[in-house]
Amino acid sequence: MKTRAAVAFALNEPMRVMEVDLAEPGPGQVMLKMLASGLCHSDLHLLEGKMSQDFPFIPGHEGLGEIIALGEGVSGFALGDHVIPYLVPDCGVCVYCTSGRTNLCVEYGARRNSARTPFSLDGAPMRCFMELGTFAEHTVVAADCIVKVPQHARPDHTCCIACGVTTGLGSALIRAKITPGSSVAVFGAGGVGLSTMQGARIAGAGRIFAIDTNPAKEAVARSCGATDFINPWEIENVAEHVIGLTGMGVDYAFDCVGNAKLAEQALEMCHPAWGVAMCVGVVPEGQSVSTLPTKLLTGRTWTGSMMGGAKRQDVARFVDMYLAGEFSLDEVVSHRLTLDEINHGVEMMRTGESVRSVVLY
C-alpha cells in the first residue's frame, strides 16, 4: 500500500514528507495505522549525526497506533487494538529476556541499525529507525515489541509514554528505586527530565532539584514535582551549590540531557557514601566521561539507564498510572503538529522552545 512518511535523506537537512510504499505484515508482524508520534531528542541526535544511522531513513519511535492487519502467527492482539510499539523488543527466549535482570533483548541490537524494513521508495528499500518508523502514517512492526493500551487513552499524551515518559519514570522508579524522603537532582527539564521528576515525586522524594538553562522551564518543572529550580548560568559551580544546599550532596542525580560534562557534574554532586549518579540522556557518540577513582571508592555509584530499565509490561503499567491520575502530561506535551509541520517541531526541539511536540495523524 501507499502511505505518507517523513523521510530523512541527509544529515542536518529537513525531512521530506512524501509517499512511500509499505509491505503487508509478514509472520509475527502487525500493520499499524499511526495515531500519534512524539518527537524525541534521540530523533534529533539521528538527524544531526550524534547517533549513527544510515540514510535515507524514516525516523520516529515514540508512537501510538491502531492494528489494522495481522501477520501469520500473531496471537494476543486483534484488529482495532490500540498499541504502543516499544523501542525495546521482548523476544522472551534470549539470555537477557530469560535472566529477569534486565530490559535488554538481543533483538534490540539486531534492530538498532537494521536493513530490514517494510518501507520502499521507487523500488529501493527505505530503512526505518529501530524497525519502527513512527514518522509515517502507517508502519509494520514486530509483535514482540508492542503493548496493548486502553482505547480511551488520549493519543497525544499516551504516545509519549512509548519513550520519554517511560525512560524518566523508569529511571526513577525501576533503575534508581528512589526512596521516600531522599534528595534528587535532575539535569534537563525536557520530556525525559520532567518524567524523572514525576517519578521522584511518586517515590516520595523530599527535595527535587530541577537544573536547566531555560528559565521558562521553571513553572513546568515545579508542576512535575521540583521543589527547587537552578539555572546553571546563574551559578558558578552547580555541583558545589547543590552540595551546599544539601550538606553532603544529593542521594540521586540524573543527567537527562545526554552530555558528558553534565554526567560528571551529576556524580560530583552525589552524596560521597551512597549517592547514585545515573546517565539517562543519550550522550552523543564520541564523547566520554571520566572521574577520579577516589570519587567512587567511598561508595558513590555511577550507572546508566536504557529506557529506564523498563520492559513492555512496565510501559503498560505506566499507561495505567497515567490514566489513574498518578502523574500528568498536560504540561509535558506543549505542541501538537501535523505530519507536514514535523520540521518545525524538530526546530522547536533544537532551540528549546518546546517541551514535547507530538504529531497527530
N, C-alpha and C positions, 0 to 999 in steps of 0.2 A: 504494500500500500504506500501511498504518498503521505508525508507529514511535514510540518514545518519545524525547523530547528535553528538554534543559534550556533553557527559554526565558526570556530577559531582557526584561521588559516596561517597565522604567523604571530611571532612574539610581538607584544605591545601594539597590536593592531586591533581596531574594533571588530567584534564578531559580526558576521553577516547572517541575517535571518533569511533563510531560503528553504526551498522544498527539497527534501531528500527522500530516498526510498528506504522502507523498513520491511524486513523479512517477517514472515509468520513465526510464532514461537515454536522452538524445537522441543525435544524431550526435556522435561524438568524446567521449562521456562514458562513465563506468562507475559502477555502483552498488556500494557497499561496505557490508559488514557490519562495523561497527567492533569492534575487539578491545580497544583501549585508547586513552586520550587523556590527555595531561598537562595540568596546569593551569599556564598561563604567566602571567607578570606583565602581558603585553600584554592578556590576557583581563581581568585586574583593572583595567587602565587603561580599557578599554572600559566596564566596569560602573560605574566611578567618574567617567566623563566626562573623563578625562585624554587620551583619544583620541576623535576624532569618530566617531559611529556612530548611525545611525537605529534607533530602537526601534519595535516589538519585533524581536528577532533571536535566532538561535541562535549562541552563541559557540563557541569551540574551533577550534584549528588545528594542534595538536601530536598527531597521531594515527597509528595503525596499523590497517589494515583488510584484509579479505579480499574479493576481487572476486566478486560473486555475479550480476552481469549486465553485459553489454557492449552499448554503443550501436553504431549503424551506423558503419562506417569505422574502428573502433578496431583497431589492429594492435600486435603485440609484447607483448600481455598475454592471459592466459587465465583462465577461471573457476577459482577456487581460489587464484590468486596472492595472496600477502601483499604489500601495497604501503603505502608512506608517501605520503600526499597532502601535497606540499611547498607551503609558503606562496608561493614564487616560481614562477610559471609559466615555461614554456620553449617559446615558440611556434616558435622556430628560424628565423624569417624576418624579424623586425623589425630595426631598425638596432642595437639593443642586442645582441640574440642573435647577429647575424652579425659583430659587431665583435670578438668574442673578448676584450674588455677588461673586461667587467662581468658580474655575475649578474642585472642588471636585465632586464626584459622589458616591453614596452608593455602587455602584458596585466596586469601587476601593478597598475598604476594603474587600469586599467579595472575590476578586481575588488575594489579596496580598499573601496569602499562601494557595490558594485553592487546594483541592484534585481533582477537575475536570480537566481532561486532555484528549487530543485526542491521546496521545502517550502511548505505552505499550512496554514492553520488556519481551519476553518469557511468555506472557500472563498476566503479572502483570502491573498495571498502572504505568506510569512514569510521575511524575509531571513536570511542566514547569513553569518558573517564570512568575508571573502575567498572566498566561494562554496565554503567547506569545511564548516563546521558540524560539527566532530567531537564536540560535546557531544550528539550524537544516536546512537542505537543503529545507525542506517543513514543513509547520505548518498549523494548523487550528485555526482561531481566530474568535472572535465575531465581527459582522459587526458594532457594536456600538462603536468600538474603531479604525476604520480605516478611513483614509482620502485619497482621490484621489489626485495624483500629476501628472504633465505633464510627458509624456513618455521620453522626451528628457533630463530630469534632470539626470545628471550622478549619478549612484548608489553609488559610493564610497563617494561622498560628501553628497548626499541627505539623506542617511540613518542616518547620524549624527544629522540631524535636528529632528529626532524622539525623541531625549532625550537631549544630551549635549548642542547642539546649542539652542534649544528651551528653555531649562532651563536658560541658560545665557542671551539670548536676552530678554526673558520674564521677568526675574528678574529686568533687567534694564528698560525695556520699559513698562511693564504691572504692575508689583508689585511696583517698586520704582517710576516709572514715572519721571525719571531723567529730570531735567530742563536745558535749554541751559545756558552755562557759568558756570555750577556748577563744584565742585571738587569731584572726585571719587577715592576710594581706593579699590583694588581687591586683596584679598589673593588667590594665586594659578593661575598659567599660564598653566593649562591644558585645555582640551576642553571646560569645563563649564566657567572657568575664562576668557579665551580668548574671548568667545562669550559674556560674560558680558561686557568686554572692548569694543567689537564691538558695543554692544547695547548702551553703554555710548557715544561712538563716534557718532553714528547715532542720538542720542538725543541732540548732541551739547555740551557735557561736555567740559569745558575749560581746565581742568587738570585731567589726569588719571594716578594714581599711580599703577603700577603692582608690587606685592610683592611676591617673590618666592626665594627659597633657591638654585635653579639651575640656575647658571649664563648663561647657554646655552639657557635659555628661553627668554633672553632679546630681541633678534632680533625679534622673532615671536611675543612677546608682543607688541613691538613698531609697528610692521606691522599691528597689530589689533587695534591700537589707543592709546596705552600707551604713555604718554609724559615723564614719569619718571619710572625708574626701581630700586627697592630696594631689596637688598639681606639681609634678617634678620640676617644672620650670621656675617654680617659686621657692624651691628648697635646694640648698647647696648640696646636701647629701641625703638622699631619701632613706637609705638603709639606717644611717645614724639617727635620722629624725624619728623613724618608727621605733627603733630601739629605745630612744629617749622617752617616747610616749608609753612604751610598754614595760620598761625596766630592764628586761633581758632579751627582748625580741619576741616576735610572734610565734605561735605554735605551728602555724601553717602559712606558707606563702606560695602563690601560684603565678607563674608567668603565662598569661593568656594572650599575649601579643604575638609571641614567637620571635624573640630577639635574644641573642646570646648574652648581651650585656645585662638585660633585664633578668634573665635566668640566674646570672651570677649575683645580682643585687638581691634577688629573692632568697638565695642561700645566705647571703650576708646578714639579712635582717631576721633570720630564724633564730629561735632560742638555741643556745650552744649545746644544750644537753639532749633535747628531744625534738627540736624543730624539724619540720618536714618541708622541703622546698620541691615544688613539682613543675616540670616543664609540660605545659598543656598546649600552647600555641605551636604551630609548625615553624621551626626555625629554618630560614632559607638555606638551601644546600650550599655547602662551602663554609658556613660559619661553624665554629666550635666553641665549647665552653670550657673554662678551666678554673681551678681553685687550688689553694694550698692544702695538702693532705691534713694539716693540723685542724683545718676547719671542719673535718669530718671525724677526726679521732675522738672528739668529746661527745659525739652522739648524734649530730645532725644527720639527716637523711636527705639525699639528693636523688630524685627519681623522676619518672616521666609518666604520662598518661595518654594512651592512644584511644581516642573516642571514649574517654572517661572510664575505660575498663568495662564498658557496657556490652552485653550481648543482646540478641533480639528481644528476649523476654524483658530485659530492662527497659528497652525502648517502649514496649507496650505498657510497662508499669509507669513510666514517666508520663505517657499519654493519659493514663487513668488518674494520676496525681494532678495533672493539669485540669482535667475535667472535674475533679473533685474540689478544685479551687485551692490546692495546696501551694501553687505558685501561679503567677500571672505573666502573660506575654503581651499585655496591652502596650507597655512602654518599650518592649524589645522590638516589635515589628513596627518600624517607623514609616516605611514607604511601601506602597503597593503599585505594581507596574504591569504593563502588558509585555508580551514577548518582544514586541518591536521597540520597547523602551529599555531593553536589557543593558545596552551600553551606557545609558545614563545611570543605571543602577550601579554598574561597575565603577563609574567615575565618582559617584557619591561615596562608595565604599573606599575608594582610593584617597579621597580628601577628608574622610571622616564626617561628612555631612549626615550620613545615615547611620542608624544603629543596626538594623537589619532590613534589607529590602527583599520583597517577595514578588515573584512573577505569578500572577493569577491567570490561568488558562481559561 
